[in-house]
Amino acid sequence: MFESLKTQSLEEISRVTDTRALEDLRVKYLGKKGLVTAEMSKIATLLPEEKKAFGAQVNAVRDEVTKLLDDKKEQLEESEINARLETEKVDITLPARPQPEGKIHPIAKVMEEITAILSGLGFEFRDGPNIEDDYHNFTALNIPENHPARQMHDTFYLPSAPPSNLPPQAGGGFSSPLAGGIKGGLRVLRTHTSPVQIRAMENYIKDGAKPPFRIFSMGRTYRSDSDMTHTPMFHQVEALYIDRGVNFGHLKWAVNEFVTQFFGSEFEMQFRPSFFPFTEPSAEVDIRWGDRWLEIMGCGMVHENVLKNVGVNPEEYSGFAFGAGIERMAMLKYNIPDLRQFFESDLRWLQHYGF
Ligand code: DAH
């Protein structure tokens, strides 16, 4: 029974060469109107005693055709994959194309670390202009005109700010120390980040705020100086804390915390008495570097003249401040020997020292 159906399907299936034609055959034999399906639907018309034998036979044909189709399908799929593998060959021995990889500059990395530490200690970031006026950079910080400290700073002076009707040499003669912008008269590239202390306190007072003030600032600073350990542009970080009853012990604690969080406790640190016009008493902090000490920051108790200049009563409040050189901190922590290379934009240097 069904011999011709079997031979016909066997023959047709074996001749097929692609999976689409094979699918057509599946429909032809096993589909809703397929040849095998048609035979199976005849079961309903048979007498009960005929059903069993016929049913077994037709099921056998269906199983056989199904197996033929499945086997052929597997075989065709395999040869189709092999054909694709043959034509879409990839030469895996080719070297990979180099992928350019960016790195984070050590200065940017250190600034991120410092931000995390000082924010963690409760200091809030304040920004200030790189082009400062003489008042904020010097005068308000208790560095009067003709004070030798002004020479020490190797200041870059800029022409006076337009529109200004002050004569170019009239630095320092300002009607009001308040205001956010750049005043007329002499403009400078800020020689340190300390003027941001002044601006931050001025803004607090202008807004009617009272201490505690706890701020830090960070950014570029400029001095006309260039050698192994100096570049005309460099970076500083500055912190300021004003409150009732702040004393030198608080300063030492904060500096120690800042330094050990940044360097780790294996670095040796020392405080050394020093002088800054805007702090009294003042100190400098050194970190041991081989058999030498390298100065990384200045600090001290904010001078009462500085407090008076921004309208904070020194009888009621006191505070401390510190300012550190970021390149120095990066050199020490990450073992970078030459300061000038920070700003040479040499990609090989950045590949080596970057993050
Ligand atoms: N402004 C100083 C400098 O550039 C560093 C400094 C010293 C900052 C003492 C301070 C400070 O806030 O209290 O050399």
Boltz pocket constraint, residues with backbone or C-beta under 6 A from the ligand:
constraints:
  - pocket:
      binder: B
      contacts: [[A, 191], [A, 192], [A, 193], [A, 194], [A, 238], [A, 239], [A, 276], [A, 278], [A, 279], [A, 283], [A, 297], [A, 298], [A, 299], [A, 300], [A, 320], [A, 321], [A, 322], [A, 323], [A, 324]]
      max_distance: 6.0
